[in-house]
Amino acid sequence: MSRARRLALSAAAVAALGGVFIGEAIWIKAKAAVAQVLLDRAFAETVAAGEPVKPWSWADTWPVAKISVPRLKTSAIALAGSSGQAMAFGPGHVERTAEPGGAGTAVYAAHRDTHFAFLGQLVAGDEILVTGAGGHTFAYRVTGTSIVRFDDSGIAADAGGQNLALVTCWPLDGSLRGPLRYVVHARME
């Protein structure tokens, strides 16, 4: 095989691999966007019915809250649990943490490149609204941010007061998994 032919085949293979990676990135973002539309509908039905409504028949989770940031004009529907399956479609409400408006810390985790891509834009004083499945909306104010190890976050689920923590991977513009997490801390007004 000639050198020119090997180079052409190598270039074609690299281009095909690049196409796969680009396609995967587009698929993840498209899936996240479509899921939020279905989750928004299911959350509205959950609030109206007073009981959990699954967003699609085979879902193993259901919407439990809506997180909104008025200044950024953004929102996301959060799901029960923080499993990888749940977080593929929206933020997950971390198990054994407070409900919105409840005593302690309500913790939500999501991917930095989809549902929590906006976290880096939050600043101290920003308002975060969290509407629970019962339809009540609770207002929190951002008090600060921190970068922590995944296994040493310092987030206390039973902390005094009514707190909120939004968590995603660090660095915010990274593409590989790592041990660090970015945490937005907020307190109910």
KAFEN-V660233 format. One record per backbone hydrogen bond with DSSP energy under -1.0 kcal/mol. CO is the residue of the C=O (numbers start at 0). NH is the residue of the N-H. Records with the same first field share a line. If there is no record, write none. Layout:
BEGIN
CO = NH / NH
END
This chain:
BEGIN
1 = 5
2 = 6
3 = 7
4 = 8
5 = 9
6 = 10
7 = 11
8 = 12
9 = 13
10 = 14
11 = 15
12 = 16
13 = 17
14 = 18
15 = 19
16 = 20
17 = 21
18 = 22
19 = 23
20 = 24
21 = 25
22 = 26
23 = 27
24 = 28
25 = 29
26 = 30
27 = 31
28 = 32
29 = 33
30 = 34
31 = 35
32 = 36
33 = 37
34 = 38
35 = 39
36 = 40
37 = 41
38 = 42
39 = 43
40 = 44
41 = 45
42 = 46
43 = 47
44 = 48
45 = 49
55 = 58
61 = 79
64 = 77
65 = 130
66 = 75
67 = 128
68 = 73
73 = 68
75 = 66
77 = 63 / 64
78 = 92
82 = 86
85 = 88 / 89
90 = 78
91 = 108
92 = 80
93 = 96
98 = 101
103 = 162
104 = 97
105 = 164
106 = 93
107 = 166
108 = 91
110 = 115
113 = 116
115 = 118
117 = 120
118 = 121
122 = 125
125 = 141
127 = 139
128 = 67
129 = 137
130 = 65
131 = 134
135 = 131
137 = 129
138 = 188
139 = 127
140 = 186
141 = 124
143 = 184
145 = 182
147 = 180
148 = 151
155 = 158
156 = 104
160 = 103
161 = 187
162 = 105
163 = 185
164 = 107
165 = 183
166 = 109
167 = 181
170 = 173
178 = 149
179 = 169
180 = 147
181 = 167
182 = 145
183 = 165
184 = 142 / 143
185 = 163
186 = 140
END
